[in-house]
């Protein structure tokens, strides 16, 4: 039988080369270890105790406990003190708006659902187990509860929300602007009491002195959880299956489509008879079997530090709308049925034409705009695949290989937010990079700081 030569499309040839390359013996990265410290918004101090989210007795007790903190958001922007630090409130501060939405269990709330009755959107974020004199539940679950509360004026809650907002602003508090992830993370490490609003209780004496500090990573993680879940609830007021209003349940982590709506009994939607009002809603597939709930979405996104084959350079790219000299690591969304490693290789090839061999995951960072999980990876180009080609996907304006020394200097003097000024030592024309709150910064710092093995130089 005569063998025919198989012709492969370019991308198939690329993937075959990657597989063959990985069979080689080639120096690469050290395994993920304690040297991988991760980016700013990765580590939360809260135990989420997700199994207690359906326990209304626990939630009601947590709501009213003196150690409880409420993080308020107005149009998803958090409440600040001194225009820089997150401000937390007590139950007394917000009682007039929220009452006790956990006075009944979820079955009762679903049975009594009324689509015309506005309920303040709250999220139970978790317990800070390091706080003394905090909530104790069933002799086992101990900690200071944290809640997120949406105070955006709307619906029947508009007047009460506006009154609360006015009261808070009269105390000198304000709301963040722009992407507020930089606010909690820009403060570095602080005493927890510096994040409590002036009108609230102060818990500093109730915290172990050895654990009396919240690194910026914890503050950013708390806000990320709050924002992403408040945003998801606000975006999903209706059932994706039948289009009818849904009810937030599971302490803000799920939404359900109730079988009845008491608004029908009052004639707000319609009823068949005044004597026997029909409160039932049309059938919905989400009420059958186990698929009876809507869960928050999370969008996996890869972001990667691409290292040259000789482990001396880093590949960075820039978009046309960015300021001059501003570069960052490449990034893109994972596609369905695609592994993280495959997504990294595909995105780098599509955007820069560079072919990667092995890929390792370094760290992750929640990025709630609106629901991304940034999966930070480090990949290494194969020796014959380092040539940059921007013609596949016209997403980048430019891409370059930078020496590690240039990256190190930029990390020292040239980091800032996208449209903010660089540090005082920055000289015009030098490389500019994202701030330390971004996972891109952390990936570059890890590579240049010795993550790949050898002596750290930062």
C-alpha positions in Angstrom: 0.0 0.0 0.0 1.3 3.4 -1.0 1.6 5.8 2.0 0.4 9.3 1.4 2.0 12.3 3.0 -0.4 13.9 5.6 -0.8 17.6 5.3 -1.5 19.5 8.5 -3.0 22.9 8.9 -0.7 25.5 10.5 -2.2 25.3 14.0 -2.2 21.5 13.9 1.5 21.5 13.0 2.1 23.9 15.9 0.3 21.6 18.4 2.2 18.6 17.1 5.5 20.5 17.6 4.5 21.4 21.1 3.8 17.7 22.0 7.0 16.6 20.5 8.9 19.3 22.2 7.6 18.3 25.6 9.1 14.9 25.1 12.5 16.5 24.9 14.7 17.0 27.9 14.9 20.8 28.2 15.7 22.9 31.3 12.5 24.6 32.5 10.8 25.9 35.5 11.1 24.7 39.1 7.9 23.2 40.4 5.4 25.5 42.1 6.6 25.9 45.7 6.6 28.1 48.7 8.4 30.7 46.6 5.1 31.3 44.7 3.5 33.9 47.0 0.7 34.9 44.7 -0.9 38.3 43.9 -2.7 40.8 46.1 -6.3 39.6 45.8 -5.8 35.9 46.4 -6.0 35.3 50.1 -9.1 36.0 52.1 -9.1 36.0 55.9 -12.7 34.8 56.0 -14.0 31.2 56.4 -17.0 31.2 54.1 -18.8 28.3 55.9 -20.9 27.8 52.8 -22.9 25.0 54.4 -24.4 27.5 56.9 -25.9 29.7 54.1 -29.2 27.9 54.3 -29.4 28.1 58.1 -31.6 31.1 58.8 -31.1 30.8 62.5 -27.3 31.2 62.1 -27.7 34.0 59.5 -30.1 35.9 61.8 -27.7 35.6 64.7 -24.8 36.6 62.5 -26.7 39.6 61.2 -27.2 41.2 64.6 -24.0 40.2 66.5 -21.9 43.1 67.8 -18.8 41.8 66.0 -20.5 41.9 62.6 -19.2 44.1 59.8 -21.2 45.3 56.8 -19.5 46.4 53.6 -21.9 48.7 51.7 -21.9 49.1 47.9 -23.7 51.8 45.9 -23.8 50.9 42.2 -21.1 48.3 43.1 -18.8 51.0 44.4 -17.7 50.3 48.1 -18.1 52.8 51.0 -14.8 54.5 51.9 -13.4 56.4 54.7 -10.8 59.1 54.0 -11.4 58.4 50.3 -8.9 55.5 50.4 -9.8 52.8 52.9 -12.9 50.5 53.0 -15.4 51.5 55.7 -17.4 48.9 57.6 -20.7 49.5 59.4 -22.5 47.7 62.2 -26.0 46.2 62.2 -27.3 49.3 64.0 -26.1 51.5 61.2 -28.2 49.5 58.5 -31.1 48.1 60.6 -33.6 50.7 59.3 -33.0 49.4 55.7 -32.6 45.7 56.1 -34.6 44.7 59.2 -34.1 40.9 59.5 -34.5 39.1 56.2 -33.4 35.9 57.8 -36.3 35.7 60.3 -37.9 33.0 58.1 -36.3 29.9 56.5 -35.8 29.6 52.7 -38.8 27.3 52.3 -41.1 29.9 53.9 -39.5 32.7 51.8 -40.1 30.8 48.6 -43.7 30.0 49.5 -44.4 33.6 50.4 -42.6 35.1 47.4 -44.0 38.4 46.1 -42.2 39.8 43.1 -43.4 43.4 43.9 -41.8 43.4 47.4 -38.2 44.7 47.2 -35.7 42.9 49.5 -32.3 44.5 50.2 -29.7 42.4 48.5 -27.2 41.0 51.0 -24.3 38.5 50.7 -23.0 36.6 53.7 -19.2 36.7 53.0 -17.9 34.6 55.9 -16.4 34.5 59.4 -13.2 36.1 60.5 -12.1 33.4 63.0 -9.2 35.6 64.4 -11.5 38.0 66.2 -12.1 37.5 70.0 -15.5 37.8 71.6 -17.1 37.1 68.2 -20.1 35.0 67.3 -20.2 31.4 68.5 -22.6 29.1 66.8 -23.2 25.4 67.9 -20.0 25.6 69.9 -18.0 25.0 66.8 -18.3 27.9 64.3 -16.7 31.0 65.7 -15.8 34.3 64.2 -16.8 37.8 63.3 -19.4 37.8 60.5 -19.0 39.8 57.3 -21.9 40.8 55.1 -22.1 42.8 51.8 -25.1 45.0 51.3 -26.3 46.7 48.1 -27.7 50.2 49.0 -28.2 51.3 45.4 -31.5 53.4 45.5 -34.1 51.5 43.5 -37.7 50.3 43.6 -39.6 50.5 46.9 -36.3 50.8 48.8 -35.2 53.9 47.0 -36.2 56.4 49.7 -34.8 54.4 52.6 -31.5 53.8 50.7 -31.2 57.5 49.8 -31.7 58.4 53.4 -29.0 56.0 54.6 -26.6 57.2 51.9 -27.2 60.8 53.0 -26.5 59.9 56.6 -23.3 58.2 55.8 -22.0 61.0 53.5 -22.8 63.5 56.3 -20.2 61.5 58.4 -17.5 62.2 55.9 -17.7 58.8 54.2 -17.8 58.5 50.4 -18.0 56.0 47.6 -15.2 54.7 45.4 -14.9 55.6 41.8 -13.5 53.5 38.9 -12.2 50.0 39.5 -12.1 49.9 43.3 -9.9 46.9 43.6 -7.0 49.3 43.9 -8.5 51.0 47.0 -8.3 48.1 49.4 -5.0 46.9 48.1 -3.2 50.3 47.8 -3.0 50.7 51.6 -0.5 47.9 52.2 -0.8 46.4 55.6 -2.8 48.1 58.3 -4.4 47.6 61.7 -7.9 46.3 61.2 -9.3 49.2 63.2 -8.3 51.6 60.4 -10.9 50.0 58.2 -13.8 50.5 60.5 -16.1 53.5 60.0 -16.0 56.3 62.7 -19.6 55.6 63.6 -19.1 51.9 64.2 -17.7 49.8 67.0 -13.9 49.2 67.1 -12.7 45.6 67.4 -9.0 46.1 67.8 -8.9 45.1 71.4 -10.8 41.9 70.5 -8.2 40.7 68.0 -5.1 38.7 69.0 -2.1 41.0 69.0 -0.2 38.5 66.9 -2.9 38.6 64.2 -4.0 42.2 64.5 -3.2 43.1 61.0 -4.9 42.6 57.7 -2.6 42.4 54.7 -4.0 44.2 51.7 -4.7 40.8 50.0 -7.4 40.1 52.6 -9.1 43.4 52.2 -9.1 43.1 48.4 -10.4 39.5 48.5 -13.3 40.6 50.7 -14.3 43.3 48.3 -13.8 41.0 45.3 -16.3 38.5 46.8 -18.8 41.2 47.7 -18.7 42.9 44.3 -18.9 39.8 42.2 -21.9 38.4 44.0 -23.8 41.7 44.3 -23.2 42.2 40.6 -24.3 38.7 39.7 -27.6 39.1 41.7 -28.2 42.5 40.0 -27.7 41.0 36.5 -30.0 38.0 37.1 -33.3 39.2 38.4 -35.2 36.9 36.0 -35.2 33.2 35.3 -33.1 32.3 32.3 -35.6 29.4 31.5 -39.0 31.1 31.8 -38.2 34.8 32.2 -40.1 35.2 35.5 -38.7 37.1 38.5 -36.3 35.1 40.7 -35.6 35.1 44.5 -32.1 35.4 46.0 -31.4 32.5 48.3 -28.5 30.8 50.0 -27.3 34.0 51.6 -26.9 35.6 48.1 -25.1 32.6 46.4 -28.1 31.2 44.5 -31.3 32.4 42.8 -34.4 30.3 42.6 -37.6 30.5 40.5 -40.5 30.2 43.0 -43.6 28.2 41.8 -45.9 30.9 43.2 -46.1 34.7 43.3 -48.2 36.4 46.0 -48.4 39.5 43.7 -51.0 37.6 41.7 -53.3 37.4 44.7 -53.2 41.2 45.0 -54.0 41.6 41.4 -50.7 43.1 40.6 -50.0 40.5 37.9 -53.4 39.0 37.4 -55.7 36.5 39.0 -58.5 34.1 37.9 -60.9 35.0 40.6 -61.2 37.4 43.5 -62.5 34.6 45.8 -59.8 32.1 44.9 -56.8 34.0 43.5 -54.4 31.9 41.6 -50.9 32.6 42.8 -49.3 29.8 40.7 -46.8 30.7 38.0 -46.3 28.9 34.7 -44.2 25.7 34.8 -40.5 26.2 34.7 -37.9 23.5 34.0 -35.7 24.8 36.7 -38.1 23.6 39.3 -37.8 20.0 38.3 -35.0 17.5 39.2 -31.8 18.8 40.7 -31.3 21.8 38.3 -33.6 24.1 40.3 -31.2 26.9 41.1 -29.1 29.5 39.3 -25.5 29.8 40.5 -23.1 32.6 40.1 -20.9 32.4 37.1 -17.1 32.5 37.1 -15.2 33.1 33.9 -11.7 31.5 33.8 -9.2 33.8 32.2 -5.5 32.9 31.6 -2.8 35.5 32.0 0.8 34.4 31.4 4.4 35.5 31.8 6.1 34.1 28.7 9.8 33.4 29.1 12.3 33.0 26.3 13.9 29.6 25.7 17.2 30.8 27.3 15.4 32.0 30.4 16.7 35.6 29.9 13.8 37.5 28.4 10.1 38.1 29.0 7.4 38.6 26.3 5.1 41.6 26.9 2.4 43.2 24.8 0.5 46.4 24.6 -2.9 47.6 23.3 -3.2 50.7 21.2 -5.4 52.6 23.7 -2.7 52.2 26.5 -0.4 55.1 27.4 3.0 55.2 25.7 5.6 52.7 27.0 3.0 50.8 28.9 3.2 47.0 28.5 1.9 43.9 30.3 1.6 40.2 30.1 -0.7 38.5 27.6 -4.1 37.3 28.6 -7.3 35.8 27.3 -10.4 33.7 28.1 -10.4 30.0 28.4 -12.7 28.4 25.8 -15.1 25.5 26.4 -13.4 22.1 26.7 -10.0 23.7 26.9 -7.4 23.1 29.6 -5.6 26.0 31.2 -2.3 24.9 29.5 -4.0 24.7 26.1 -5.5 28.2 26.6 -2.2 29.7 27.4 -0.5 28.2 24.3 -3.4 29.2 22.1 -3.7 32.8 23.3 0.1 33.4 23.0 0.2 32.0 19.5 -2.9 33.9 18.4 -1.8 37.2 19.8 2.0 37.2 19.3 2.7 34.2 17.1 5.1 32.7 19.7 5.1 28.9 20.3 5.2 27.7 23.8 6.5 24.4 25.3 5.6 23.6 28.9 3.3 25.7 31.0 2.8 25.8 34.7 0.2 27.6 36.8 1.7 30.1 39.3 -1.2 31.6 41.1 -4.7 32.9 40.7 -6.6 36.1 41.4 -10.4 36.9 41.5 -11.1 39.9 39.4 -14.8 40.9 39.7 -15.2 42.8 36.5 -17.6 41.2 36.3 -16.7 37.6 37.1 -13.2 36.7 36.1 -10.9 34.3 37.8 -7.4 35.2 36.6 -5.3 32.1 36.3 -1.7 33.2 36.3 0.7 30.9 34.4 4.3 30.9 33.3 5.2 29.4 30.0 8.4 29.0 28.1 8.9 29.5 24.3 10.5 26.8 22.3 13.9 27.8 20.8 12.6 27.9 17.2 9.2 29.5 18.2 10.3 32.9 19.5 9.6 35.0 16.4 6.8 37.5 17.1 4.0 37.7 14.5 1.0 39.9 15.2 -0.9 39.0 12.1 -3.1 36.2 13.5 -5.3 38.3 15.8 -5.0 42.1 15.6 -5.6 42.5 19.3 -2.1 43.8 20.2 -0.6 47.0 19.0 2.9 45.8 19.8 4.7 42.9 21.5 8.4 42.7 22.4 10.9 40.6 24.3 12.4 42.5 27.3 15.5 41.6 29.2 14.9 40.7 32.9 17.0 43.6 34.0 14.8 46.1 32.2 11.7 44.4 33.7 13.2 44.6 37.2 13.9 48.3 36.8 10.4 49.0 35.6 8.9 47.0 38.5 11.0 49.3 40.8 10.2 52.7 39.3 7.6 52.4 36.5 4.5 50.8 37.9 1.1 52.4 38.2 -2.5 52.1 37.2 -3.2 52.3 33.5 -3.9 56.0 33.4 -2.0 57.1 36.5 1.4 58.7 36.8 4.4 56.5 37.4 6.6 56.8 40.5 8.9 59.8 41.1 12.0 58.0 39.9 10.5 57.1 36.5 12.2 58.6 33.5 10.1 59.4 30.3 10.7 56.7 27.7 11.3 53.9 30.2 9.1 50.8 30.4 5.9 51.1 32.4 4.1 48.1 34.0 0.9 47.4 36.0 0.8 48.0 39.7 1.4 45.4 42.4 -2.4 44.9 42.8 -2.4 43.2 39.4 -1.6 39.6 38.9 0.4 40.5 35.8 2.8 42.4 38.1 3.1 39.4 40.4 3.9 37.1 37.6 6.7 39.3 36.3 8.1 39.8 39.8 8.1 36.1 40.4 10.0 35.3 37.1 12.5 38.1 37.6 12.8 37.3 41.3 14.0 33.8 41.0 10.9 31.7 40.5 12.5 29.9 37.6 15.4 28.7 39.8 18.8 30.3 40.6 19.5 33.3 42.6 16.8 35.9 43.2 17.7 39.4 42.0 14.9 41.5 43.4 
